[in-house]
């Protein structure tokens, strides 16, 4: 099993990953051929879906511990499914990594607009990092609680203008 995670949305920002996990994880830039990421109609983070001919840019984090996976699985929206994908580092080498992918049954929640990293960085990054730190602190201080993740989504979703 792979200990790597391909990220394509908010988690590709190292400051977000560190706020969620409490760790500065090693990463490399990578691409996932056959996938595209779109904006949700009501959320600031994207959903990645299989699309023939598409290419999604992102980052692969490695050296993921069991505790890190547990934090990430609780942080991510439950509509995603963690799947193994073949991705390519920028040097062209192929590797297997997990990714949080949106299942076909949930794709109706996406808009037709591609998710833009620059838009997120300019408009939402600072506030999102702050909310991720709250999530992490709640998890660490109270144990791993499902309702902490739910609170993060509500804060993230209801306070943003699209």
C-alpha positions in Angstrom: 0.0 0.0 0.0 1.2 3.5 -0.8 2.1 6.0 1.9 1.7 8.9 -0.6 -1.2 11.3 -1.1 -1.8 13.2 -4.4 -3.5 16.5 -3.5 -5.1 18.8 -6.1 -7.1 21.3 -4.1 -6.7 23.0 -0.8 -4.3 20.4 0.6 -1.8 21.1 -2.1 -0.9 24.2 -0.1 1.7 23.2 2.4 0.4 25.6 5.0 -3.1 23.9 4.8 -1.6 20.4 5.1 0.4 21.5 8.1 -2.6 23.2 9.7 -4.7 20.0 9.2 -2.0 17.5 10.3 0.4 19.4 12.5 3.2 18.3 10.2 5.4 19.7 7.6 5.4 16.8 5.2 7.8 16.3 2.3 6.2 16.8 -1.1 6.9 16.9 -4.9 4.9 18.3 -7.7 3.0 15.8 -9.8 0.2 15.3 -12.3 -2.8 13.0 -12.5 -3.6 12.2 -16.2 -7.3 11.5 -16.9 -8.6 13.6 -14.0 -10.0 17.1 -13.8 -10.9 19.2 -10.7 -14.0 21.4 -10.7 -15.5 23.8 -8.2 -18.4 22.7 -6.2 -21.5 24.8 -6.5 -21.5 25.6 -2.8 -18.0 25.0 -1.4 -14.6 26.6 -1.8 -12.7 23.4 -2.3 -12.7 21.3 -5.5 -13.8 17.8 -6.5 -11.6 15.7 -8.7 -13.3 13.4 -11.2 -12.2 11.1 -14.0 -12.2 12.9 -17.4 -10.7 11.5 -20.5 -7.9 13.7 -21.9 -7.8 15.9 -18.7 -4.7 16.5 -16.6 -4.7 17.7 -13.0 -1.7 19.4 -11.5 -1.0 18.9 -7.8 1.4 17.7 -5.2 2.3 14.3 -3.7 3.0 14.2 0.0 4.8 11.2 1.3 5.8 9.6 4.6 2.2 9.5 5.8 1.7 7.8 9.1 -1.4 6.0 10.3 -2.3 9.0 12.5 -1.9 11.4 9.5 -4.2 9.2 7.4 -6.7 9.2 10.2 -6.7 13.0 10.5 -7.0 13.4 6.7 -9.8 10.9 6.4 -11.7 12.8 9.1 -10.9 16.2 7.6 -12.1 15.3 4.1 -15.7 15.6 3.2 -17.3 12.1 3.4 -18.6 12.4 -0.2 -15.0 11.7 -1.4 -13.6 8.2 -1.8 -9.9 7.7 -1.2 -8.6 5.8 -4.2 -5.2 4.7 -5.5 -4.1 6.4 -8.7 -1.1 6.4 -10.9 0.4 9.8 -11.0 3.6 11.3 -12.5 6.3 13.4 -10.9 7.5 16.3 -13.0 10.6 14.2 -13.8 8.3 11.8 -15.6 8.6 9.0 -13.1 5.4 7.2 -12.3 4.2 6.4 -8.8 1.1 5.2 -7.0 -0.6 7.6 -4.6 -3.9 7.9 -2.8 -6.3 10.7 -3.8 -9.6 11.9 -2.6 -11.8 11.5 -5.7 -15.5 12.4 -6.1 -17.6 9.4 -7.0 -19.9 9.5 -10.1 -23.0 9.6 -7.9 -21.8 12.9 -6.3 -20.7 14.7 -9.5 -24.0 16.6 -9.8 -22.7 18.7 -6.9 -20.0 20.2 -9.1 -20.2 23.3 -11.3 -18.8 23.3 -14.8 -16.0 25.7 -13.7 -12.5 24.4 -13.2 -11.2 25.0 -9.7 -8.5 27.7 -9.7 -5.6 27.6 -7.3 -4.8 31.3 -7.7 -8.5 32.2 -7.0 -8.4 30.1 -3.8 -5.1 31.5 -2.7 -6.1 35.2 -3.2 -9.6 35.0 -1.8 -9.8 32.2 0.8 -6.4 30.8 1.8 -5.7 32.8 5.0 -9.1 32.2 6.5 -9.1 28.5 5.4 -5.8 27.9 7.1 -7.1 29.5 10.3 -10.2 27.2 10.3 -7.9 24.2 9.6 -5.9 25.0 12.7 -9.1 25.1 14.7 -10.0 21.7 13.3 -6.5 20.3 14.3 -6.6 21.8 17.8 -10.1 20.4 18.4 -9.0 16.9 17.3 -5.8 17.0 19.4 -7.4 18.4 22.5 -10.6 16.3 22.4 -9.5 13.2 20.5 -10.6 12.3 17.0 -14.2 13.4 16.8 -16.4 13.2 13.7 -18.3 16.4 14.6 -15.1 18.5 14.5 -14.9 17.9 10.8 -18.5 18.7 10.3 -18.0 22.0 12.1 -15.1 22.9 9.8 -17.3 22.4 6.7 -20.1 24.5 8.1 -17.7 27.4 8.9 -16.0 27.0 5.6 -19.2 26.8 3.5 -21.5 29.2 5.2 -19.1 32.1 5.5 -17.9 32.2 1.9 -19.2 34.1 -1.0 -18.9 32.4 -4.4 
